[in-house]
Every structure is written in C-alpha cells, then in structure tokens.
Amino acid sequence: MPSRNVTLSVDSDLYDKYKEHCKKKGLLISRQFEIMIEEQLGVET
C-alpha cells in the first residue's frame, strides 16, 4: 500500500513526551498514528 506524508499540529510538550515514550518502547510514531486510525475506523490489518 502506498504511503502518504501528512502534516499535523500537535502540542509541543505532548509530542515530545510521546516521542520519548515511543523511543523507550522501540515504536515508530507514524505507525502508532496508523494503528490509532485503523482502530477508529474498525479496519483490520
């Protein structure tokens, strides 16, 4: 499936905390965003 770049505005402190959270767990922020969208839409991967 092709990818698309998106631009989001997110609270800077919130983003920094989540970025560090993902880094500690070895997660990609972009994939976490994808998973959240899939859950919201009820899409199975």
mmCIF entry with sequence, helices, sheets and N, C-alpha, C, O atoms, coordinates in Angstrom:
data_MODEL
# 
_entry.id   MODEL 
# 
_entity.id                         1 
_entity.type                       polymer 
_entity.pdbx_number_of_molecules   1 
# 
_entity_poly.entity_id                      1 
_entity_poly.type                           'polypeptide(L)' 
_entity_poly.nstd_linkage                   no 
_entity_poly.nstd_monomer                   no 
_entity_poly.pdbx_seq_one_letter_code       MPSRNVTLSVDSDLYDKYKEHCKKKGLLISRQFEIMIEEQLGVET 
_entity_poly.pdbx_seq_one_letter_code_can   MPSRNVTLSVDSDLYDKYKEHCKKKGLLISRQFEIMIEEQLGVET 
_entity_poly.pdbx_strand_id                 A 
# 
loop_
_entity_poly_seq.entity_id 
_entity_poly_seq.num 
_entity_poly_seq.mon_id 
_entity_poly_seq.hetero 
1 1  MET n 
1 2  PRO n 
1 3  SER n 
1 4  ARG n 
1 5  ASN n 
1 6  VAL n 
1 7  THR n 
1 8  LEU n 
1 9  SER n 
1 10 VAL n 
1 11 ASP n 
1 12 SER n 
1 13 ASP n 
1 14 LEU n 
1 15 TYR n 
1 16 ASP n 
1 17 LYS n 
1 18 TYR n 
1 19 LYS n 
1 20 GLU n 
1 21 HIS n 
1 22 CYS n 
1 23 LYS n 
1 24 LYS n 
1 25 LYS n 
1 26 GLY n 
1 27 LEU n 
1 28 LEU n 
1 29 ILE n 
1 30 SER n 
1 31 ARG n 
1 32 GLN n 
1 33 PHE n 
1 34 GLU n 
1 35 ILE n 
1 36 MET n 
1 37 ILE n 
1 38 GLU n 
1 39 GLU n 
1 40 GLN n 
1 41 LEU n 
1 42 GLY n 
1 43 VAL n 
1 44 GLU n 
1 45 THR n 
# 
_struct_asym.id          A 
_struct_asym.entity_id   1 
# 
loop_
_struct_conf.conf_type_id 
_struct_conf.id 
_struct_conf.pdbx_PDB_helix_id 
_struct_conf.beg_label_comp_id 
_struct_conf.beg_label_asym_id 
_struct_conf.beg_label_seq_id 
_struct_conf.pdbx_beg_PDB_ins_code 
_struct_conf.end_label_comp_id 
_struct_conf.end_label_asym_id 
_struct_conf.end_label_seq_id 
_struct_conf.pdbx_end_PDB_ins_code 
_struct_conf.beg_auth_comp_id 
_struct_conf.beg_auth_asym_id 
_struct_conf.beg_auth_seq_id 
_struct_conf.end_auth_comp_id 
_struct_conf.end_auth_asym_id 
_struct_conf.end_auth_seq_id 
_struct_conf.pdbx_PDB_helix_class 
_struct_conf.details 
_struct_conf.pdbx_PDB_helix_length 
HELX_P HELX_P1 AA1 SER A 12 ? LYS A 25 ? SER A 12 LYS A 25 1 ? 14 
HELX_P HELX_P2 AA2 ILE A 29 ? LEU A 41 ? ILE A 29 LEU A 41 1 ? 13 
# 
_struct_conf_type.id          HELX_P 
_struct_conf_type.criteria    ? 
_struct_conf_type.reference   ? 
# 
loop_
_atom_site.group_PDB 
_atom_site.id 
_atom_site.type_symbol 
_atom_site.label_atom_id 
_atom_site.label_alt_id 
_atom_site.label_comp_id 
_atom_site.label_asym_id 
_atom_site.label_entity_id 
_atom_site.label_seq_id 
_atom_site.pdbx_PDB_ins_code 
_atom_site.Cartn_x 
_atom_site.Cartn_y 
_atom_site.Cartn_z 
_atom_site.occupancy 
_atom_site.B_iso_or_equiv 
_atom_site.pdbx_formal_charge 
_atom_site.auth_seq_id 
_atom_site.auth_comp_id 
_atom_site.auth_asym_id 
_atom_site.auth_atom_id 
_atom_site.pdbx_PDB_model_num 
ATOM 1   N N  . MET A 1 1  ? 0.848   -1.174 0.000  1.00 0.00 ? 1  MET A N  1 
ATOM 2   C CA . MET A 1 1  ? 0.000   0.000  0.000  1.00 0.00 ? 1  MET A CA 1 
ATOM 3   C C  . MET A 1 1  ? 0.894   1.237  0.000  1.00 0.00 ? 1  MET A C  1 
ATOM 4   O O  . MET A 1 1  ? 1.831   1.312  0.795  1.00 0.00 ? 1  MET A O  1 
ATOM 5   N N  . PRO A 1 2  ? 0.626   2.208  -0.872 1.00 0.00 ? 2  PRO A N  1 
ATOM 6   C CA . PRO A 1 2  ? 1.444   3.412  -0.903 1.00 0.00 ? 2  PRO A CA 1 
ATOM 7   C C  . PRO A 1 2  ? 1.274   4.236  0.376  1.00 0.00 ? 2  PRO A C  1 
ATOM 8   O O  . PRO A 1 2  ? 0.236   4.178  1.034  1.00 0.00 ? 2  PRO A O  1 
ATOM 9   N N  . SER A 1 3  ? 2.301   4.994  0.708  1.00 0.00 ? 3  SER A N  1 
ATOM 10  C CA . SER A 1 3  ? 2.271   5.849  1.895  1.00 0.00 ? 3  SER A CA 1 
ATOM 11  C C  . SER A 1 3  ? 1.981   7.279  1.489  1.00 0.00 ? 3  SER A C  1 
ATOM 12  O O  . SER A 1 3  ? 2.165   7.666  0.335  1.00 0.00 ? 3  SER A O  1 
ATOM 13  N N  . ARG A 1 4  ? 1.525   8.058  2.460  1.00 0.00 ? 4  ARG A N  1 
ATOM 14  C CA . ARG A 1 4  ? 1.260   9.474  2.246  1.00 0.00 ? 4  ARG A CA 1 
ATOM 15  C C  . ARG A 1 4  ? 1.852   10.245 3.416  1.00 0.00 ? 4  ARG A C  1 
ATOM 16  O O  . ARG A 1 4  ? 1.684   9.856  4.572  1.00 0.00 ? 4  ARG A O  1 
ATOM 17  N N  . ASN A 1 5  ? 2.536   11.322 3.119  1.00 0.00 ? 5  ASN A N  1 
ATOM 18  C CA . ASN A 1 5  ? 3.046   12.204 4.168  1.00 0.00 ? 5  ASN A CA 1 
ATOM 19  C C  . ASN A 1 5  ? 1.935   13.155 4.586  1.00 0.00 ? 5  ASN A C  1 
ATOM 20  O O  . ASN A 1 5  ? 1.187   13.660 3.749  1.00 0.00 ? 5  ASN A O  1 
ATOM 21  N N  . VAL A 1 6  ? 1.834   13.394 5.893  1.00 0.00 ? 6  VAL A N  1 
ATOM 22  C CA . VAL A 1 6  ? 0.840   14.328 6.417  1.00 0.00 ? 6  VAL A CA 1 
ATOM 23  C C  . VAL A 1 6  ? 1.531   15.292 7.375  1.00 0.00 ? 6  VAL A C  1 
ATOM 24  O O  . VAL A 1 6  ? 2.558   14.975 7.975  1.00 0.00 ? 6  VAL A O  1 
ATOM 25  N N  . THR A 1 7  ? 0.947   16.462 7.498  1.00 0.00 ? 7  THR A N  1 
ATOM 26  C CA . THR A 1 7  ? 1.447   17.456 8.439  1.00 0.00 ? 7  THR A CA 1 
ATOM 27  C C  . THR A 1 7  ? 0.387   17.657 9.507  1.00 0.00 ? 7  THR A C  1 
ATOM 28  O O  . THR A 1 7  ? -0.779  17.900 9.198  1.00 0.00 ? 7  THR A O  1 
ATOM 29  N N  . LEU A 1 8  ? 0.798   17.556 10.764 1.00 0.00 ? 8  LEU A N  1 
ATOM 30  C CA . LEU A 1 8  ? -0.124  17.705 11.886 1.00 0.00 ? 8  LEU A CA 1 
ATOM 31  C C  . LEU A 1 8  ? 0.375   18.784 12.827 1.00 0.00 ? 8  LEU A C  1 
ATOM 32  O O  . LEU A 1 8  ? 1.581   18.987 12.970 1.00 0.00 ? 8  LEU A O  1 
ATOM 33  N N  . SER A 1 9  ? -0.549  19.470 13.464 1.00 0.00 ? 9  SER A N  1 
ATOM 34  C CA . SER A 1 9  ? -0.188  20.393 14.543 1.00 0.00 ? 9  SER A CA 1 
ATOM 35  C C  . SER A 1 9  ? -0.538  19.713 15.856 1.00 0.00 ? 9  SER A C  1 
ATOM 36  O O  . SER A 1 9  ? -1.692  19.361 16.101 1.00 0.00 ? 9  SER A O  1 
ATOM 37  N N  . VAL A 1 10 ? 0.471   19.533 16.695 1.00 0.00 ? 10 VAL A N  1 
ATOM 38  C CA . VAL A 1 10 ? 0.299   18.846 17.971 1.00 0.00 ? 10 VAL A CA 1 
ATOM 39  C C  . VAL A 1 10 ? 1.009   19.673 19.036 1.00 0.00 ? 10 VAL A C  1 
ATOM 40  O O  . VAL A 1 10 ? 2.059   20.263 18.780 1.00 0.00 ? 10 VAL A O  1 
ATOM 41  N N  . ASP A 1 11 ? 0.429   19.709 20.228 1.00 0.00 ? 11 ASP A N  1 
ATOM 42  C CA . ASP A 1 11 ? 1.064   20.396 21.337 1.00 0.00 ? 11 ASP A CA 1 
ATOM 43  C C  . ASP A 1 11 ? 2.507   19.909 21.475 1.00 0.00 ? 11 ASP A C  1 
ATOM 44  O O  . ASP A 1 11 ? 2.758   18.706 21.531 1.00 0.00 ? 11 ASP A O  1 
ATOM 45  N N  . SER A 1 12 ? 3.432   20.830 21.529 1.00 0.00 ? 12 SER A N  1 
ATOM 46  C CA . SER A 1 12 ? 4.853   20.504 21.530 1.00 0.00 ? 12 SER A CA 1 
ATOM 47  C C  . SER A 1 12 ? 5.258   19.620 22.711 1.00 0.00 ? 12 SER A C  1 
ATOM 48  O O  . SER A 1 12 ? 5.988   18.646 22.530 1.00 0.00 ? 12 SER A O  1 
ATOM 49  N N  . ASP A 1 13 ? 4.796   19.950 23.906 1.00 0.00 ? 13 ASP A N  1 
ATOM 50  C CA . ASP A 1 13 ? 5.138   19.149 25.084 1.00 0.00 ? 13 ASP A CA 1 
ATOM 51  C C  . ASP A 1 13 ? 4.563   17.746 24.982 1.00 0.00 ? 13 ASP A C  1 
ATOM 52  O O  . ASP A 1 13 ? 5.232   16.771 25.325 1.00 0.00 ? 13 ASP A O  1 
ATOM 53  N N  . LEU A 1 14 ? 3.340   17.641 24.518 1.00 0.00 ? 14 LEU A N  1 
ATOM 54  C CA . LEU A 1 14 ? 2.691   16.344 24.356 1.00 0.00 ? 14 LEU A CA 1 
ATOM 55  C C  . LEU A 1 14 ? 3.450   15.498 23.336 1.00 0.00 ? 14 LEU A C  1 
ATOM 56  O O  . LEU A 1 14 ? 3.692   14.311 23.560 1.00 0.00 ? 14 LEU A O  1 
ATOM 57  N N  . TYR A 1 15 ? 3.819   16.108 22.230 1.00 0.00 ? 15 TYR A N  1 
ATOM 58  C CA . TYR A 1 15 ? 4.572   15.401 21.196 1.00 0.00 ? 15 TYR A CA 1 
ATOM 59  C C  . TYR A 1 15 ? 5.911   14.895 21.737 1.00 0.00 ? 15 TYR A C  1 
ATOM 60  O O  . TYR A 1 15 ? 6.290   13.746 21.511 1.00 0.00 ? 15 TYR A O  1 
ATOM 61  N N  . ASP A 1 16 ? 6.618   15.766 22.449 1.00 0.00 ? 16 ASP A N  1 
ATOM 62  C CA . ASP A 1 16 ? 7.922   15.383 22.997 1.00 0.00 ? 16 ASP A CA 1 
ATOM 63  C C  . ASP A 1 16 ? 7.797   14.210 23.971 1.00 0.00 ? 16 ASP A C  1 
ATOM 64  O O  . ASP A 1 16 ? 8.621   13.296 23.952 1.00 0.00 ? 16 ASP A O  1 
ATOM 65  N N  . LYS A 1 17 ? 6.775   14.237 24.815 1.00 0.00 ? 17 LYS A N  1 
ATOM 66  C CA . LYS A 1 17 ? 6.558   13.135 25.760 1.00 0.00 ? 17 LYS A CA 1 
ATOM 67  C C  . LYS A 1 17 ? 6.237   11.841 25.022 1.00 0.00 ? 17 LYS A C  1 
ATOM 68  O O  . LYS A 1 17 ? 6.747   10.778 25.376 1.00 0.00 ? 17 LYS A O  1 
ATOM 69  N N  . TYR A 1 18 ? 5.392   11.928 23.996 1.00 0.00 ? 18 TYR A N  1 
ATOM 70  C CA . TYR A 1 18 ? 5.020   10.722 23.252 1.00 0.00 ? 18 TYR A CA 1 
ATOM 71  C C  . TYR A 1 18 ? 6.193   10.197 22.436 1.00 0.00 ? 18 TYR A C  1 
ATOM 72  O O  . TYR A 1 18 ? 6.371   8.986  22.304 1.00 0.00 ? 18 TYR A O  1 
ATOM 73  N N  . LYS A 1 19 ? 6.990   11.102 21.891 1.00 0.00 ? 19 LYS A N  1 
ATOM 74  C CA . LYS A 1 19 ? 8.173   10.709 21.136 1.00 0.00 ? 19 LYS A CA 1 
ATOM 75  C C  . LYS A 1 19 ? 9.124   9.919  22.034 1.00 0.00 ? 19 LYS A C  1 
ATOM 76  O O  . LYS A 1 19 ? 9.661   8.890  21.623 1.00 0.00 ? 19 LYS A O  1 
ATOM 77  N N  . GLU A 1 20 ? 9.330   10.400 23.250 1.00 0.00 ? 20 GLU A N  1 
ATOM 78  C CA . GLU A 1 20 ? 10.210  9.707  24.198 1.00 0.00 ? 20 GLU A CA 1 
ATOM 79  C C  . GLU A 1 20 ? 9.610   8.355  24.602 1.00 0.00 ? 20 GLU A C  1 
ATOM 80  O O  . GLU A 1 20 ? 10.329  7.363  24.722 1.00 0.00 ? 20 GLU A O  1 
ATOM 81  N N  . HIS A 1 21 ? 8.306   8.324  24.808 1.00 0.00 ? 21 HIS A N  1 
ATOM 82  C CA . HIS A 1 21 ? 7.600   7.076  25.135 1.00 0.00 ? 21 HIS A CA 1 
ATOM 83  C C  . HIS A 1 21 ? 7.816   6.040  24.036 1.00 0.00 ? 21 HIS A C  1 
ATOM 84  O O  . HIS A 1 21 ? 8.141   4.887  24.318 1.00 0.00 ? 21 HIS A O  1 
ATOM 85  N N  . CYS A 1 22 ? 7.635   6.451  22.795 1.00 0.00 ? 22 CYS A N  1 
ATOM 86  C CA . CYS A 1 22 ? 7.822   5.543  21.663 1.00 0.00 ? 22 CYS A CA 1 
ATOM 87  C C  . CYS A 1 22 ? 9.269   5.096  21.551 1.00 0.00 ? 22 CYS A C  1 
ATOM 88  O O  . CYS A 1 22 ? 9.541   3.931  21.262 1.00 0.00 ? 22 CYS A O  1 
ATOM 89  N N  . LYS A 1 23 ? 10.191  6.007  21.775 1.00 0.00 ? 23 LYS A N  1 
ATOM 90  C CA . LYS A 1 23 ? 11.613  5.671  21.690 1.00 0.00 ? 23 LYS A CA 1 
ATOM 91  C C  . LYS A 1 23 ? 11.972  4.594  22.715 1.00 0.00 ? 23 LYS A C  1 
ATOM 92  O O  . LYS A 1 23 ? 12.675  3.637  22.389 1.00 0.00 ? 23 LYS A O  1 
ATOM 93  N N  . LYS A 1 24 ? 11.495  4.747  23.947 1.00 0.00 ? 24 LYS A N  1 
ATOM 94  C CA . LYS A 1 24 ? 11.782  3.777  25.010 1.00 0.00 ? 24 LYS A CA 1 
ATOM 95  C C  . LYS A 1 24 ? 11.232  2.396  24.684 1.00 0.00 ? 24 LYS A C  1 
ATOM 96  O O  . LYS A 1 24 ? 11.824  1.381  25.051 1.00 0.00 ? 24 LYS A O  1 
ATOM 97  N N  . LYS A 1 25 ? 10.092  2.363  23.989 1.00 0.00 ? 25 LYS A N  1 
ATOM 98  C CA . LYS A 1 25 ? 9.444   1.098  23.661 1.00 0.00 ? 25 LYS A CA 1 
ATOM 99  C C  . LYS A 1 25 ? 9.818   0.570  22.275 1.00 0.00 ? 25 LYS A C  1 
ATOM 100 O O  . LYS A 1 25 ? 9.346   -0.486 21.854 1.00 0.00 ? 25 LYS A O  1 
ATOM 101 N N  . GLY A 1 26 ? 10.669  1.315  21.575 1.00 0.00 ? 26 GLY A N  1 
ATOM 102 C CA . GLY A 1 26 ? 11.095  0.891  20.241 1.00 0.00 ? 26 GLY A CA 1 
ATOM 103 C C  . GLY A 1 26 ? 9.986   0.986  19.210 1.00 0.00 ? 26 GLY A C  1 
ATOM 104 O O  . GLY A 1 26 ? 9.917   0.169  18.291 1.00 0.00 ? 26 GLY A O  1 
ATOM 105 N N  . LEU A 1 27 ? 9.114   1.982  19.356 1.00 0.00 ? 27 LEU A N  1 
ATOM 106 C CA . LEU A 1 27 ? 7.976   2.159  18.459 1.00 0.00 ? 27 LEU A CA 1 
ATOM 107 C C  . LEU A 1 27 ? 8.209   3.323  17.510 1.00 0.00 ? 27 LEU A C  1 
ATOM 108 O O  . LEU A 1 27 ? 8.965   4.246  17.815 1.00 0.00 ? 27 LEU A O  1 
ATOM 109 N N  . LEU A 1 28 ? 7.557   3.273  16.362 1.00 0.00 ? 28 LEU A N  1 
ATOM 110 C CA . LEU A 1 28 ? 7.573   4.377  15.410 1.00 0.00 ? 28 LEU A CA 1 
ATOM 111 C C  . LEU A 1 28 ? 6.316   5.222  15.624 1.00 0.00 ? 28 LEU A C  1 
ATOM 112 O O  . LEU A 1 28 ? 5.206   4.692  15.656 1.00 0.00 ? 28 LEU A O  1 
ATOM 113 N N  . ILE A 1 29 ? 6.491   6.515  15.768 1.00 0.00 ? 29 ILE A N  1 
ATOM 114 C CA . ILE A 1 29 ? 5.337   7.394  15.979 1.00 0.00 ? 29 ILE A CA 1 
ATOM 115 C C  . ILE A 1 29 ? 4.354   7.277  14.827 1.00 0.00 ? 29 ILE A C  1 
ATOM 116 O O  . ILE A 1 29 ? 3.145   7.217  15.049 1.00 0.00 ? 29 ILE A O  1 
ATOM 117 N N  . SER A 1 30 ? 4.855   7.244  13.605 1.00 0.00 ? 30 SER A N  1 
ATOM 118 C CA . SER A 1 30 ? 3.966   7.181  12.446 1.00 0.00 ? 30 SER A CA 1 
ATOM 119 C C  . SER A 1 30 ? 3.130   5.908  12.453 1.00 0.00 ? 30 SER A C  1 
ATOM 120 O O  . SER A 1 30 ? 1.953   5.937  12.091 1.00 0.00 ? 30 SER A O  1 
ATOM 121 N N  . ARG A 1 31 ? 3.730   4.789  12.862 1.00 0.00 ? 31 ARG A N  1 
ATOM 122 C CA . ARG A 1 31 ? 2.969   3.523  12.905 1.00 0.00 ? 31 ARG A CA 1 
ATOM 123 C C  . ARG A 1 31 ? 1.938   3.567  14.017 1.00 0.00 ? 31 ARG A C  1 
ATOM 124 O O  . ARG A 1 31 ? 0.846   3.018  13.862 1.00 0.00 ? 31 ARG A O  1 
ATOM 125 N N  . GLN A 1 32 ? 2.254   4.202  15.132 1.00 0.00 ? 32 GLN A N  1 
ATOM 126 C CA . GLN A 1 32 ? 1.285   4.325  16.219 1.00 0.00 ? 32 GLN A CA 1 
ATOM 127 C C  . GLN A 1 32 ? 0.083   5.159  15.771 1.00 0.00 ? 32 GLN A C  1 
ATOM 128 O O  . GLN A 1 32 ? -1.057  4.865  16.131 1.00 0.00 ? 32 GLN A O  1 
ATOM 129 N N  . PHE A 1 33 ? 0.350   6.190  14.988 1.00 0.00 ? 33 PHE A N  1 
ATOM 130 C CA . PHE A 1 33 ? -0.726  7.018  14.439 1.00 0.00 ? 33 PHE A CA 1 
ATOM 131 C C  . PHE A 1 33 ? -1.602  6.188  13.500 1.00 0.00 ? 33 PHE A C  1 
ATOM 132 O O  . PHE A 1 33 ? -2.829  6.279  13.541 1.00 0.00 ? 33 PHE A O  1 
ATOM 133 N N  . GLU A 1 34 ? -0.961  5.377  12.654 1.00 0.00 ? 34 GLU A N  1 
ATOM 134 C CA . GLU A 1 34 ? -1.696  4.496  11.743 1.00 0.00 ? 34 GLU A CA 1 
ATOM 135 C C  . GLU A 1 34 ? -2.596  3.528  12.507 1.00 0.00 ? 34 GLU A C  1 
ATOM 136 O O  . GLU A 1 34 ? -3.757  3.331  12.149 1.00 0.00 ? 34 GLU A O  1 
ATOM 137 N N  . ILE A 1 35 ? -2.049  2.931  13.558 1.00 0.00 ? 35 ILE A N  1 
ATOM 138 C CA . ILE A 1 35 ? -2.816  1.980  14.372 1.00 0.00 ? 35 ILE A CA 1 
ATOM 139 C C  . ILE A 1 35 ? -4.023  2.674  14.984 1.00 0.00 ? 35 ILE A C  1 
ATOM 140 O O  . ILE A 1 35 ? -5.116  2.107  14.992 1.00 0.00 ? 35 ILE A O  1 
ATOM 141 N N  . MET A 1 36 ? -3.850  3.895  15.500 1.00 0.00 ? 36 MET A N  1 
ATOM 142 C CA . MET A 1 36 ? -4.954  4.638  16.089 1.00 0.00 ? 36 MET A CA 1 
ATOM 143 C C  . MET A 1 36 ? -6.059  4.883  15.051 1.00 0.00 ? 36 MET A C  1 
ATOM 144 O O  . MET A 1 36 ? -7.242  4.735  15.358 1.00 0.00 ? 36 MET A O  1 
ATOM 145 N N  . ILE A 1 37 ? -5.672  5.258  13.826 1.00 0.00 ? 37 ILE A N  1 
ATOM 146 C CA . ILE A 1 37 ? -6.652  5.498  12.764 1.00 0.00 ? 37 ILE A CA 1 
ATOM 147 C C  . ILE A 1 37 ? -7.389  4.199  12.422 1.00 0.00 ? 37 ILE A C  1 
ATOM 148 O O  . ILE A 1 37 ? -8.612  4.191  12.279 1.00 0.00 ? 37 ILE A O  1 
ATOM 149 N N  . GLU A 1 38 ? -6.640  3.107  12.294 1.00 0.00 ? 38 GLU A N  1 
ATOM 150 C CA . GLU A 1 38 ? -7.260  1.817  11.990 1.00 0.00 ? 38 GLU A CA 1 
ATOM 151 C C  . GLU A 1 38 ? -8.262  1.422  13.061 1.00 0.00 ? 38 GLU A C  1 
ATOM 152 O O  . GLU A 1 38 ? -9.346  0.932  12.743 1.00 0.00 ? 38 GLU A O  1 
ATOM 153 N N  . GLU A 1 39 ? -7.918  1.626  14.324 1.00 0.00 ? 39 GLU A N  1 
ATOM 154 C CA . GLU A 1 39 ? -8.840  1.308  15.420 1.00 0.00 ? 39 GLU A CA 1 
ATOM 155 C C  . GLU A 1 39 ? -10.086 2.182  15.353 1.00 0.00 ? 39 GLU A C  1 
ATOM 156 O O  . GLU A 1 39 ? -11.198 1.699  15.563 1.00 0.00 ? 39 GLU A O  1 
ATOM 157 N N  . GLN A 1 40 ? -9.902  3.471  15.061 1.00 0.00 ? 40 GLN A N  1 
ATOM 158 C CA . GLN A 1 40 ? -11.047 4.388  14.982 1.00 0.00 ? 40 GLN A CA 1 
ATOM 159 C C  . GLN A 1 40 ? -11.994 3.995  13.843 1.00 0.00 ? 40 GLN A C  1 
ATOM 160 O O  . GLN A 1 40 ? -13.211 4.137  13.963 1.00 0.00 ? 40 GLN A O  1 
ATOM 161 N N  . LEU A 1 41 ? -11.429 3.503  12.742 1.00 0.00 ? 41 LEU A N  1 
ATOM 162 C CA . LEU A 1 41 ? -12.239 3.140  11.579 1.00 0.00 ? 41 LEU A CA 1 
ATOM 163 C C  . LEU A 1 41 ? -12.706 1.688  11.613 1.00 0.00 ? 41 LEU A C  1 
ATOM 164 O O  . LEU A 1 41 ? -13.528 1.275  10.795 1.00 0.00 ? 41 LEU A O  1 
ATOM 165 N N  . GLY A 1 42 ? -12.178 0.913  12.563 1.00 0.00 ? 42 GLY A N  1 
ATOM 166 C CA . GLY A 1 42 ? -12.523 -0.504 12.620 1.00 0.00 ? 42 GLY A CA 1 
ATOM 167 C C  . GLY A 1 42 ? -11.928 -1.297 11.472 1.00 0.00 ? 42 GLY A C  1 
ATOM 168 O O  . GLY A 1 42 ? -12.514 -2.280 11.017 1.00 0.00 ? 42 GLY A O  1 
ATOM 169 N N  . VAL A 1 43 ? -10.751 -0.864 10.998 1.00 0.00 ? 43 VAL A N  1 
ATOM 170 C CA . VAL A 1 43 ? -10.074 -1.508 9.885  1.00 0.00 ? 43 VAL A CA 1 
ATOM 171 C C  . VAL A 1 43 ? -9.142  -2.578 10.428 1.00 0.00 ? 43 VAL A C  1 
ATOM 172 O O  . VAL A 1 43 ? -8.406  -2.340 11.385 1.00 0.00 ? 43 VAL A O  1 
ATOM 173 N N  . GLU A 1 44 ? -9.174  -3.756 9.818  1.00 0.00 ? 44 GLU A N  1 
ATOM 174 C CA . GLU A 1 44 ? -8.261  -4.827 10.198 1.00 0.00 ? 44 GLU A CA 1 
ATOM 175 C C  . GLU A 1 44 ? -7.051  -4.795 9.284  1.00 0.00 ? 44 GLU A C  1 
ATOM 176 O O  . GLU A 1 44 ? -7.176  -4.604 8.075  1.00 0.00 ? 44 GLU A O  1 
ATOM 177 N N  . THR A 1 45 ? -5.861  -4.984 9.881  1.00 0.00 ? 45 THR A N  1 
ATOM 178 C CA . THR A 1 45 ? -4.648  -5.005 9.054  1.00 0.00 ? 45 THR A CA 1 
ATOM 179 C C  . THR A 1 45 ? -4.261  -6.404 8.685  1.00 0.00 ? 45 THR A C  1 
ATOM 180 O O  . THR A 1 45 ? -3.264  -6.607 7.991  1.00 0.00 ? 45 THR A O  1 
# 
